[in-house]
Amino acid sequence: MDLGIAGKRALVCAASKGLGKGCAVALAQDGAELLILARGKEALEATAAEIRAATGAKVATLACDITTPEGRGAALAACPEPDILVTNAGGPPPGDFRAWDRDAWIKALDANMLTPIELIRQTVDGMIERRFGRIVNITSSAVKAPIDVLGLSNGARSGLTGFVAGLARRTVKHNVTINNLLPGAMDTERLRSMVAAAAKNRNLPVDAVRAERAAAIPAGRFGTADEFGAACAFLCSQQASYITGQNFLVDGGAYPGTF
């Protein structure tokens, strides 16, 4: 299916690896022109070269920290009029809420709530004027089913979800949609590090803990960045113009609820 996004300008955050990379690859496969961001220049350049070779897409890069005003300024200077915005930033560390002071909360809010909101604020009016815009925020399945040790993420990402719910209903009449993608257990570096930490705490082999967690998912496995990217690309398509303000779980059926 032609998604109708060939030639559209896409700004993809945290795209050198993992889910952000999966989204960038999928958008490039459908002809979007990319600016991909990440903090690590070496990994970012390697990803850009890989995407160019695989898809022939135009891919520009910018090494920056999108969670800072300087990083956002540089990103929007390099791509001032994106048609597609994919927001993404690494999640805050797990732990016990008793150990988190105000600084820890502010850091989580800056990265996972305020940064996406600021990027939306600076790009959405241009999308409205051009009568096309697709904004996808990568959040977490913890928005639907909170995970006790991820309290910082639960709080910050839920705040973003509430904000999007209101704004998305105001922009859709201009063909600008805003949706959230909620990954469950995806086979990324973050998941692998959390599995390794759990294995160490339980004095078990990493493979045993990994298999245990995968078996608890109805799909019987972890998700892939390619699958996640395909879902993102569809939400960015011309065909998805009637979908806005939604929270899409990509979790292999792990969430047990009906709603």
C-alpha positions in Angstrom: 0.0 0.0 0.0 1.3 3.4 -0.9 1.1 5.5 2.2 1.2 8.8 0.3 4.2 10.3 2.2 6.8 10.3 -0.5 8.7 13.6 -0.3 7.3 14.5 3.1 9.8 15.9 5.5 10.1 13.8 8.7 11.9 14.7 11.9 12.6 11.6 13.9 14.0 11.9 17.4 16.4 9.3 19.1 16.6 7.5 15.8 20.1 6.0 15.8 18.9 2.7 17.3 15.9 0.9 18.7 12.3 2.1 18.2 13.3 5.4 16.8 15.5 3.8 14.1 12.6 1.4 13.3 10.3 4.4 12.7 13.0 6.1 10.6 13.5 3.0 8.4 9.8 2.6 7.8 9.3 6.2 6.8 12.2 6.1 4.5 10.9 3.0 2.8 7.8 4.9 1.9 9.8 7.8 0.5 9.9 10.3 3.3 12.9 12.6 3.5 14.5 12.3 7.0 16.3 14.3 9.6 17.3 11.9 12.2 18.5 12.9 15.6 20.5 11.2 18.4 23.1 12.2 21.0 25.8 9.8 19.7 27.2 11.0 16.3 29.0 7.7 15.4 25.9 5.5 15.8 23.7 8.2 14.1 25.9 8.4 11.0 26.1 4.6 10.8 22.3 4.4 10.9 21.9 7.1 8.3 24.2 5.3 5.9 22.3 2.1 6.5 19.0 3.7 5.7 20.3 5.4 2.6 21.8 2.2 1.3 18.6 0.2 2.0 16.0 2.7 0.7 17.7 5.4 -1.4 16.0 8.0 0.8 17.4 11.4 1.6 18.7 11.2 5.2 20.2 14.1 7.1 21.6 13.8 10.6 22.1 16.0 13.6 23.8 14.9 16.8 22.1 16.7 19.6 20.3 16.2 22.9 16.7 16.9 22.0 15.7 17.2 25.7 17.6 20.5 25.9 16.6 23.9 24.5 19.8 24.0 22.5 19.2 20.6 21.0 15.6 21.5 20.0 16.7 24.8 18.5 19.3 23.0 16.4 16.9 20.4 15.3 14.2 22.9 14.2 16.8 25.1 12.5 17.8 22.0 10.5 14.2 21.0 9.7 12.0 24.0 10.4 8.9 22.8 8.6 8.5 19.0 9.2 5.4 17.4 7.8 6.0 14.4 10.1 7.3 14.6 13.7 8.2 11.5 15.7 9.0 12.4 19.3 11.1 10.0 21.3 13.5 10.1 24.2 15.0 7.4 26.4 13.0 6.6 29.5 14.0 7.5 33.0 15.6 4.9 35.2 13.6 2.4 37.3 13.6 2.5 41.0 11.7 3.2 44.2 9.8 6.5 44.3 11.3 7.3 47.8 14.7 7.7 46.2 13.5 10.3 43.6 14.0 13.9 44.6 12.6 16.9 42.7 15.5 17.0 40.3 14.8 13.4 39.2 11.2 14.3 38.5 12.1 17.4 36.6 14.5 15.5 34.5 11.9 12.9 33.7 9.3 15.5 32.9 11.7 17.5 30.7 12.6 14.4 28.6 9.3 12.6 28.3 6.6 15.2 28.6 7.9 18.8 28.1 10.2 18.0 25.2 7.5 16.5 23.0 5.1 19.3 23.9 7.7 21.9 23.0 8.4 20.2 19.7 4.7 20.1 18.9 4.3 23.7 19.9 6.9 24.8 17.5 5.8 22.7 14.5 2.0 22.3 14.6 1.0 25.7 13.3 3.1 25.2 10.2 1.5 21.8 9.6 -1.9 23.4 10.0 -1.0 26.1 7.4 0.2 23.4 4.9 -2.9 21.2 5.6 -0.9 18.2 6.4 0.8 17.0 9.6 1.4 13.7 11.4 2.8 13.7 14.9 3.5 10.4 16.6 4.8 10.3 20.2 6.6 7.2 21.3 5.5 6.7 24.9 5.1 3.4 26.8 2.6 0.7 27.5 3.0 1.8 31.1 0.6 4.6 30.3 -2.2 2.0 30.1 -0.8 -0.5 32.7 1.6 1.3 35.1 4.7 -0.6 36.1 5.6 0.0 39.7 9.3 0.5 39.3 8.9 2.9 36.4 7.1 5.6 38.4 9.0 8.4 36.7 8.0 7.2 33.3 4.4 6.5 34.4 4.0 10.0 35.6 5.8 11.9 32.8 4.3 10.0 29.9 0.8 10.1 31.3 1.1 13.9 31.5 2.0 13.9 27.8 -0.9 11.6 27.0 -3.4 14.0 28.7 -2.0 16.9 26.8 -2.3 15.2 23.5 -5.8 14.1 24.1 -7.0 17.7 24.2 -4.9 19.2 21.4 -5.4 16.3 18.9 -9.2 17.1 18.7 -8.4 20.7 17.7 -5.9 20.0 14.9 -7.5 17.1 13.0 -9.9 19.3 11.0 -6.7 20.8 9.5 -5.5 17.3 8.5 -3.0 17.3 11.3 -3.2 14.2 13.5 -1.5 13.5 16.8 -1.3 10.0 18.2 0.8 8.0 20.7 2.5 4.6 20.1 2.8 2.6 23.3 5.5 -0.1 23.1 5.4 -3.1 25.3 8.3 -5.5 25.6 10.4 -4.7 22.5 13.7 -6.2 21.8 15.8 -3.1 22.4 18.9 -2.2 24.3 16.7 -0.8 27.1 14.9 -4.1 27.5 18.1 -6.1 27.4 19.7 -4.0 30.1 16.6 -4.3 32.3 16.6 -8.1 31.8 20.3 -8.3 32.7 19.7 -6.2 35.9 16.8 -8.5 36.9 18.9 -11.6 36.2 21.7 -10.2 38.4 19.3 -9.4 41.2 17.7 -12.9 41.1 21.1 -14.6 40.5 19.7 -16.3 37.4 21.1 -16.6 33.9 20.1 -13.8 31.6 18.7 -16.2 29.0 16.4 -17.8 31.6 14.9 -14.4 32.7 14.5 -13.4 29.0 12.7 -16.6 28.2 10.5 -16.2 31.3 9.5 -12.7 30.3 8.8 -13.6 26.7 6.6 -16.5 27.8 4.5 -14.1 29.8 3.5 -12.3 26.6 0.5 -13.7 24.7 2.6 -13.5 21.4 5.3 -15.6 23.1 8.1 -13.2 22.1 9.3 -9.7 22.3 8.4 -7.2 19.6 10.8 -5.9 17.0 11.7 -2.4 15.9 10.6 -3.1 12.4 7.1 -4.0 13.5 6.9 -0.9 15.6 8.2 1.3 12.7 5.5 -0.1 10.4 2.8 0.9 12.9 4.4 4.4 13.1 4.5 4.7 9.3 0.8 3.9 8.9 -0.1 6.5 11.5 1.9 9.0 9.4 0.1 8.0 6.2 -2.5 9.8 4.1 -4.8 7.0 4.9 -4.7 7.7 8.7 -6.2 11.2 8.4 -9.3 10.1 10.5 -7.2 8.8 13.4 -6.2 11.2 16.1 -5.8 11.4 19.9 -5.4 7.7 20.1 -3.0 5.5 22.2 -1.9 2.4 20.2 -0.5 -0.5 22.1 2.2 -2.5 20.4 2.7 -5.1 23.0 1.9 -8.6 21.7 -1.4 -8.7 23.6 0.2 -8.1 27.0 -2.3 -5.5 28.1 -5.2 -7.6 29.5 -8.0 -5.0 29.3 -10.8 -4.5 26.8 -10.5 -0.7 26.9 
